[in-house]
Amino acid sequence: MGNPIKIVSYNVNGLRQRVSQFGSLSNLLNTFDADIICFQETKLRRQELSSDLVIADGYESFFSCTRTNDKGRTGYSGVATFCRVKSAFSSSEVALPVAAEEGFTGFIDRCKRKEGLEEFEKDELVKVDSEGRCVVTDHNHFVLFNIYGPRAVHDDTERIEFKMKFFKILQKRWENLLHEGRRVFVVGDLNIAPTAMDRCDADPDFEKNEFRRWFRSMLMLSGGLFVDVFRAKHPDRREAYTCWSSSTGAEQFNFGSRIDHILCAGPCLHQEHDLQGHNFLSCHVKECDILTQYKRWKPGDTTRWKGGWGIKLEGSDHAPVYMSLEEICDIPRHSTPPLSARYLPMIHGVQQTLVTLFMKRQAAKQIQSSRISSSFSDGDATIKVCSESMKRSFNECSESCPSTSPSCSLTEEFDSAISKREENSKDLTDENQGCPDTTMILQSQHTKLVPAEGTKKKPRKSRCSQLSLKSFFQKSPNLSTGAGNSSTNASPSQAEPNTSSYSNGSHAPGDKSSSPRHCQLNPSAGSMYQDKGNDCSLERERNNVALLEWQRIQQLMRNSIPVCKGHKEPCVARIVKKPGPTFGHRFFVCSRAEEVENEAILVNDLSSVLSADFGG
């Protein structure tokens, strides 16, 4: 014995509106109590997909959005399939598809046409899949097509041709799957009422329409392979409609058509295929019906001719259709396909590059090293921790980025700079042996002493206080020129006359660094960090140039005043004063708008004067 499966098809006429109507996506989905829910006409572009519209606890979703920029087609259609599952990974549930694809030609996901579509041109296949009208999910036991069929009025030859091409290509895809022994389910708004029984106002030539003839040719009653499940279960039911005009209030009179369908084709799941009357419909389809409780107008509502025209009907102009299956066995364990909305960049996030990864790692290590350095009380330990952290970061990046690994000279310069800093640190530590109440802390551009106990000063935050990984790949001119140039580039506050002659530990006469409370570092010890200061100053200059350029562009935009299209005169600027998100924004209007407004005021004043003179 297998498990029951319930499939629902619903043209939501805007998914965002239905989610707002029910309060949340989860509430909307849970009202159906279905395993697979297929929505049509979601009216969502790909960039509009957000977590509140595609993600719901206990469901996996698969979307197809319009990709065309044709006038009137952007954000118009769109379909989505929601599958209720207990687990999205290593699951044996039939509702969770083993594969999924956007479109049915193969050009969206794989850029390669599907088998059986060789007779069609590539441009034709790309065009029919560009409007987001199909999502295909493979559930092992069956392949489910969620379809939103094109609409074409009788005088629009271009859309009529597109619609016929759409269904012809679909038919080829279905026939190829059935030839492979697969079962095919087709659900959705096909925009076709197959017979006069399915239309309220069918004229004598109704069934001669080319799309209706094509639809009936697909059914078993006409020698086809598919079964219209609703009509098979309810062959004599009339006035069973799924769509009503939204502009005439036709729902009150049930003046509609049945254009939302569920079709199935293929053998049953039982092994005894030779038994007479064994088919999927009789063996596995328990029920198929229309969920009329989702209609916008319900019995008891105020009728239109009794003041109900001003009442806004909330909901879609379609009613959902459902099919209940039974004896559907579990399938081998599998995980959700890559098309799942959980993997969309706007939902899951953009995949990181290696450069981004190393930059974040380096930033984290710099923060960690700065915290460690602030906890040490002697300068030698601080310098050693910082140097080891920078060397380790550089080595990791060299190993991970082959393009930078040949930079051996840069590595040697880095090592030499660190060794010089350690020597200077050692000399400095020897000098400070007589200063027990002070602690050496290395900063970015200068080194100073902070009392170890008592009042703790907050470290000054500077944009250049942390080294970046990128700085080690930029060859420093000071490192290549040696210590002599390093002392030359030192700031005046750090480089004093004749200071270099006393760098080995002896102090110059009268030098303040010999006192216990004030010890001046060797200026060459901060050369590397001064290079960083130069880099930061260059960066600031670049930012200033960019800022000035943006200001110039904005000024140019302010000075360029548009021309009124009607009067061919320059417009005047106005500022939004109404509270809201656009408050303070500038906009341009016709300069004659004030004249029109003044004329209207004058007319109003004149009419009020006349009404007063002549008694109303």
Disulfide bonds with the S-S distance in Angstrom:
Cys464-Cys536 2.21
